């Protein structure tokens, strides 16, 4: 329970470097994540709603009529 090993300190240094590294690396990562979420939400809005789409044919007769 005493001091941390070298691996603990290396992990802490890597995390600190990622969080507080130069040129806003963390803000860049968060900005990219926000753009991805926004694109996902816009994609959901573009899909037709269930009321707009036609239901799939259930019977063989409906399938034959759909084929033409």
C-alpha positions, 0 to 999 in steps of 0.5 A: 500500500506504500508508494506507486510503482513506475507503471502507475506513474507512467499512466498518470503522466500519459493522462496528464499529457493528454489532458493538458498537452499543448494546442488544445488536444482535449478540446479538439477531441471533444469537438470531434465527438460533438460533430459526430453526435450532431451528424448522427442526430441529423441522420435520424431526422432525415429518415422517413417516419413510419407513417410516411413509409408503406408497410411491407406486403404480408400475403403472397397476393400483395407481393404479386401486386407489388411486383406488377 
